[in-house]
């Protein structure tokens, strides 16, 4: 054997070869401990080794406070005094143009403009305009970036919501959290990399469906795990009556052996995923109860989030849980808060909804900041589209509703490499069209991936002969809001 090596110009022998081989295996083992996903998945299409970003990230994780139903930007963030001056006047056709309308207002013969019942004031050193409906948010205005020039293509709730979450209006696409799990892996092997929390306000609600946190055509290990507010935060996680921890471990080992034999025979990657999911569920049995227990949170933290924080299933409780999940390494925490679909009785309903979320949203920013976590955590607040500047149906200054409006709306972002204390983009004086720095949904998604060290054009997955990505075939990073 030594002679063969020397004939090929390799100055080695059996002892040296085995010695170096053992060092290589040791390095590989160490690498798998430091970067658990280093040797998982296929990076040939994504240009990415799972667990390692394309470039140095600014953020490690995301908390997305999705306001399902589309909150009105005109009552919360986009101050338009001209609408009050022109209260009741018909929206000029030159402004409305060929804008697509929903079936709820398509038959209207007039489009009476309605100014916000809520007052606005400038706050903080940034002097950013924030509605009086958001007194707590106004206190953290210098920590957030308000984007007032968002626009989308979808005009109805389900496709618009799906578009934001998956980059496509139709189903069966991976959610943003699944893309991040696929690209970056997990920071904590005892918890899922993608979790979902649901809450509901008192206003008119739109549905939230599991397809929004589906892994689509990615391996199902990347799908979101929904946490509920009941006694069992994750269903079927507890051991059945009569089974102890030792028996559960022995049972899982035997099931794993059977699954491994099946995998070797059929080569189906979902079998391997099933093995991983069983193991994850076993580890979560210890991690999840501790995370979901809010009783050990100090009184000042509960006061910060509000008394609702101790009521399971509320938005405040979910914001506090989001902080705990995030600081324990969950890559993507998705909150959905329902109740923002205000086609009528908007003044009363939006005031109630804003009160539901204002304190806890601001508290999350403050809490992360005081723990030194805001710089590495990207927090997002917003809905699926905006609301019209005219009333839907009958109206008065005290009681009106607004229809869906995809042409312009507002969201805010904070932490994770986003410039604090700025506003970006502008709408016209009627609050109907974007006139400066438009931001499309795919631009927004590209920017989120960028903050986590991912190039949205390289994070791809080959499926049915096509290379897919979250931003489809468009999207550009919004560099002006980045630090």
N, C-alpha and C positions, 0 to 999 in steps of 0.2 A: 504493500500500500504506500509506504514511504517512497519507494522507487517511482511509482506512478505520479506522485505529487511533484517530485523533483524533475521528472521528465516534462512536466507542464509548467516548469518555472516557478512552482510554489514552494517556498522554503518553509516547510511544515512537516509534522509527523502526526501519528495518531493521537499522542498525548496532547500536543498543542491544539490540534483540531477539536478534540472533545472539550478541552479547557475553554477555548474561545466560544464554542457552541453553548456551554453552560452560562458564560457571561452574557451572551446574547439573549438566552431564555430568561435570565434574571432581569435584564433590562426591560424585556417585553412585559414580564410580570409586574415590575415596578410601574411601568407606564400604564398598565391596565388598572392599577390601584389609584394612581394620581389622576388619570383621565379615564373613568370607568367605561366610557363609550368609545374608547380609542379604536378598538378592533371590532366594533359592531357596525352593521350596515354596509352599504355599497356606495362609495364616494365617487364612482366613475362618472356619474352624470351630474352631480352637484358641484364638483370641483372643491369638495369640502370633506375633511375627515371629521366624522361625527364627534362632537364634544369640543372641537377646536374651531373658532370663528375664522372668517376670511382675513380680518384685521383686528387690531386692538379695540375692544368694545368700550363704550362709555357707560352702558347699562348692563346689568347682569340678569335683570328680570323685569316683568311688566305686571302692573295691576290696572285692569281696564274696567272702569266704572261705566258700564253701558246703560244709558237712559232709554229704555225701550218704549217706543211710541212716538218719539220725535218731539223733544221740548222746543217751545217757541223761542227762537233767538231774539225776537223783538221784545220779549218781556224779560229777558235775562242778561244778554250780553251786547246786543247790537242796538245802540242808542240812536233813535231816529225821531228827533223833535218835529221834523217836517210832517210826519204822519199825523201828529196831533193837530198841527195847523190846518191840514187838509182833511180832517175828520169827516167822513161821509161822502167825500167827493169820489167820483169814479176814477179808477186807475187808468191813466192814459194808455191807449192802445199801443202807442209807440214804445212804452216801457214794457208792456206785457208781451208784445211781439207774438211769436208763434209758439210760446211756451205750452207744453203739453199740460192738460188739466185732468184731474180725476173725474170719475163719473159723478162725484158729489157736487161739483161746481161747474161742470161742463155746460149745463143748461141754464146757468145764471145769465141774465141779460145785463146785469150791472155788477161791478166789482168795487163796492164801497171801501175805501181805505180806512183803516182803524188804527189809531195810535195806541201805544201801550198804556194800560191803566196804571202800571207801576212806574215809579220815578227812578231816575238814574242819578248817580253821583260819581265823581272821580275819586279814586282811592290810591293810597300808597305813594311812594316816590315815583312810580311809573305813571300816575295820574290816569289810570285805566278806568273806563266807564264800566260800572257794574250796577245791576239793578238792586233796588232796596229789598227785593225778595230774597237776596243772597247776602245777608249781613256777615255771616261767618266767612264765606268765600272772599268777600271784600277785604278781610283782614289778612289773607294770604295772597293777595293779588300780585305782590312783588315776587312771589315764588312760582307763578304760573305764566304760561304763554297762551294767550287767547287767540285762536285762529278764527277769523270772522269770514273767511272766503272759501269755506268748504263747499263743494258741489258734487253731485252724484248724478247717475243716469236713471236710477229707479225711482218710481213715483208712488209705489205701494209698499206697505210695510214689509211683507215677507221677503220679496226680492231685494229690497234695500238693506234690510238687516243681514240677509245672507251675503250680500255683496261686501259689506263692511267686514264680516267675519271670515269670509273665504276667498274674496277676490273675484267671485262670480255670482251672478244672480240666480243661477240654477243650483240644485243640490248636488250631493256626491262629490264635493271638493273638500280638501282638508281645511280645517279651521286654522286661523293664524297661530293659535297655541300649539296645534299639532305640527305646523311647519317649524316652529321654534324647538319643539321637542325633537323632531327629526334632525334639525340642523345642529343643535347644541347639546342635546341630551339632558340629563338631570344633574342637579347639584346635590340631591339628597336621595339616596337609594331606598330610603324608608318611606318616601312620599312620592306621589305622581309628579311628573314635571308640569302637568296642566290640570288645573282644578276649576270647578264652576260652582258659583253660589247664586241663588235666586232669592229675590225679595219682591214684594208687591205693594204699591201705594194704593191710595183710595180712588184715584182717577180711572178713566176708561182705559182698559188694558188690551194690549195685543199679545198674541201667543208667543211663547218661547219654546223652541223644539230642540230635541237632542241632536238633530242634524247640524245645529250651529256649533257644537263642539265635537263633531265627528272627525275621525282621522281620514275620511274619504278613501282614496286609493292608497294611502300610506298604511303601513302596518298598524294594526289596531292597538298596539302598545302605546301609540302616540295620541290616542283619543283622550278627550277631557274626562275627568272623573267628577261627577256631580256630588257635592256634599249637601245633605239635607239638614233641616233644623230639628228633626225628630230624635228619638232615643238612639237610633242607628244612623249616624251621619252618612255612612256608606253601606248600602244594603248588602246583606249576606257576608259581612266581614267577620262577624262573631262566629265562634265555634258553636256547633249545634249542642243541645243539651246532652250531657253524658260523654262528651269528648273533651279530653284535657289537652294541654299544650303538647305533651309528648306524643299522644296519639295523632294529633293533627300533623306534627312534623313527620311522623312515620308514614301517614297516609299520603302526604304531599310527595314524599320521596318515591313512594311506589307509583303514584300517578305520573310523576316526572319520568320515571323509567319507561313506563308504557308509552308516554308521549314521545320520548326520545326514539324508541323503536319505530313508532309510527312515522316520525320525521325522517329517519334513515331509510325507510321504505318508500315514502311518497315525496319527500323533499319539499313539502308545503311550508313556507315560512310562517304561516299563521299557527302552525303547531308549535314552533319555537316561541312565538309570541305568547301562546297560551301558557307555556311553561313559565315564562317571565311574569305573566300576570298573576299566576298562582303564588309565586314567590313574593311578588309585590304585596299582594293581599295579606300574606302571612306577616310580613314586616310592618304593614300598616296597622295591624291589630294593636301594636304597642304605641306607634307614633300618633295615630289619629285621635284617640281619646285625650291624649295630653294636649294636642293642638287645639281641639274643640272646647277644652275646659277654660272658660273665661273667669272662673271664680277667683283665680289667683292674680288677676290683673289688679294693680294698685288703684286706690280710689281716685287719684288724680287723673289716671288714664280713662277710667269710666266716665268721669265728669267731663273730660275733654271730648269724648265721642257722644255724650248725652245718655240720659237714663235708658233710652231704647237699646243701648248696647248690651244690656243684660237680658233682653228679650230675644230668644232665638228666632231666626228667620227675618228679622228686621234689617233694613239697609245699614243701620248703625252697627249692629252685631256683625254683619257680613264684612263691613269695612275693617273692623277690628280683627276679625278672623283672617282677612286678606293680609293684614300686616304680619300676623303670626305665621301664616303660610309662607309669605314672601321671605321673611327673615330666617325661615328654616329651609330655604333653598328651592321652593317651588318656582319654576321658571316663569309660568304664566298663570295669573289668577284672574279669572273672568267673572265679574259680577254683572247680573242683569237686574235692573229695577224697573218693574212694569208700572204703567199708569199715566203715561204722558200723551195720550192720544186725545187732544182737546179740540174736537170739532164744534163743541158748544160749551157754554158755561165756563169758558176759559179762565176768567179772572179768579173765580173761586177755586177751580180745580188745580190750576198751576200754582197758586199760593200754597195749597196743601202739599202738593208734590215737592215744591222747593223747600218747604219746611222739613219734609221727610229726609232730604238728602244733604242739605246745606251744611249743617254742623258736622256731620260725620265725614263728608268729603274734605272739608277744610282740616278736620282733626287728623285725617290720614296723612295729609301733607306735613302738618306740624309734628306728628308722632314720628314719622320716618326721618324728618329733619333733625329732631333732637336725639335720635338714636344713631345719627351718622349714616343713615341708609338711603336718604333721598337721592344723593348723587349717583347711586348705582341702581336705583329703582325708577323706572319710567311709569308715571301715573297718567292715565288718560280719562277724560270725562266728556261724554257726548252721546248723541243719538244717531239715527239712521238717515235723517234728512231734516229740513227746516219746516217753517210754517209761513203761509202766505201773509202779505201785508194787508190783504183785504179780508172782509168777513165772509164766512160761509153762511148763507141764508140771512135771516133777520138779525138785526144787531141794534145795540145801543152802546153808549160809552161805558156802561156798567156791566153789560152782558153780551158777549160775542164769542165766536169761534173762528178758528183758522184752519184752512185745508192744508194738505201736504204741499211742500215746496222744495224740490230738489236743487233749484238753481243757486241757492246760497243759504248757509247756516253756520252756526258757531260751535266750536268745541274748545276744550283747553287741554294742555299737556304740561307736565311738570317733572322736574328731576331728570335723571338718566341722560344728561348731556343736552338738554333743551335749555335755550336761553330763558332765564327767569325775568319776569316783570316787563314783558313786551306784548304788543298785539301785532298780529300779522294779517295782511289782506284788508280790503275795504269793499263795501257794497255801496250802491248808489244811494242818494238821499231818500229814496222810497223804500230801501231795504229789499229790493226785488232782484237785482242783478249784481254780480261781482264786477267791480271796476278796476281792481288792483290785486295782483298776486293771487290768482286763483289756485286752489288746492283740490285736486281730484282725489278720490278714494285711493287710487293706486299710488299717488304721490305720498299720501299719508302712510300707507302700508310700507312703501319703500323706505320712508324715513324711520319708521319703527325698527325695521330690520337693520338699518344702518347703525342705529344706536346700540344694537346688540352685536355689532361687529360682523354683520352679514351683508353681502352684496346681493340685492334682490334679483339681479340678472343671472347670478350664479347658483342661487339656492333653487335647484330644479330637481324634478323627479320624472323619470321616464315611465309612461303608462300608456298602454295600447298604441305604441308606436309614436307617441308625441311627448315632448319634453314640457312639463307643466311647471308653473311657478305661481306664487301667491299673487303677484302683480300682473299675471297673464303676459301680454306683450307690450305693456306700457309702464308708466310710472317713473318719476324722477324724485330724487332726494331733495327736500326743502332745506337747502344749505343755509339760508338766511336765519333760520331759527335754531341753528346748532351752535354749541359752544366748542 
